[in-house]
Amino acid sequence: MDATELKILLVDDHQMMREGVRRVLAEQPGFRVVAEAATGQTALDLMRAAAPDVVIMDLHLPGEDGIAITARIRSEFPGVRIVVLSADTDLATVQRALQIGVSGYIAKNGPPEELVRAIREAADQRVYLCREVASVVVQDYMKLVINRSAPLKPALSERERALLTLVAEGKRNKEIAEMLQIGVKSVETYRSRLMRKLNCASTAELTRYAIREGITTA
């Protein structure tokens, strides 16, 4: 994108916010604010007339869902880059914005130079996230990685859970056989199978596993 004439549309329902952003951008060579909108519908109406290269979008607009307006702009004007400038940096909102393809997400309490950088990155077909937003995204990603890498707990059948409970309660094989109405050899087979499945080398380890997983409080 030619940075010698970067046309920008500001979308924010607070006039003072728009004026502040406009002053910041006016100091940047190659930036030109071509239009301003206080509502999502006005922003949509201005898209063709103003033909902006970058839209600075607030997500909280009166009576409208800024995410939905952003999605419409992305759908109808796929070549336009959108940088979100919002006080809302919670994970759910950030994820929705990124899913529809915004090119940047900046917190309103950040320094002016961060917005300038985000616009330049967007113009160069890159994505920019302020530190606060990037931290939220990375933390969520790390949780996902940890959950995916965590070993899956072996699934136990109803009979195996019943036997494990009785073992943890200190019942002997003969007592377990009587209570479950199966043979003693079957109890021994189930016990051996459980030890292999749960990677337990002794009855004590089976008991600790049952207590740790909440299968029994014994």
C-alpha positions, 0 to 999 in steps of 0.5 A: 500500500502506498504510504504517501497517501494513507486515507483513514476513516475514524469511527468513534461515538465520542467527538473528543476521542475523534478530535484527539486521534485526528490531531495525532494522525495529522502530525504523521507524514502520509496520513490523512483523515478523510472522514469521521463517523459516530455510528456504525451505519454512518461508517458504512455509508462513508466507506464508498464515498471516502474510500479509506485505506484504513479504518480506526474502529471503536467497538462500542457504538450507540445501539450497535455491535461494533464487531458486527459493523466491522464484520460487514466492512471486512465482507464488503470492502476486503481490501480495507484494513481495520484497526480496533481502538477500544477500551475493551480488551477482554479475551472474548472480544479480542478473539471475535475481532481477530476472527473476522480479520482485523489488522490491529487491536489497540487499547484506548489507554495506550500511548499515541505512537502505538496507534501510529505504529498499528496503522503503519503495520496494517498498511503493510499487511501485518497485524499489530496488537498492543502489549495488553492485548498481546498478553491476553492472547498469549496467555490464552494460547499457553493454556491451550498448549498446556491442555493439549499436552497434558496426558489424557486420563484413562477412561474407566468402565463402571466395573473398574471404578467399582473395583478401584473404590473397593481396593482403595477402601482396603477390601480384600480380593475375596470381599470384593468378589462377593460384593461385585458377585464375580470370581476371585480370579476375575478380581485379580484380573481386573486389579492387574488390568487397573494397575497397568492402565493407571500405571500403578505398581501397588495397591497403595498407588491405586489407593492414592490414585482413587483419592486424588481423582475423587473416586473415593475419600478413603 
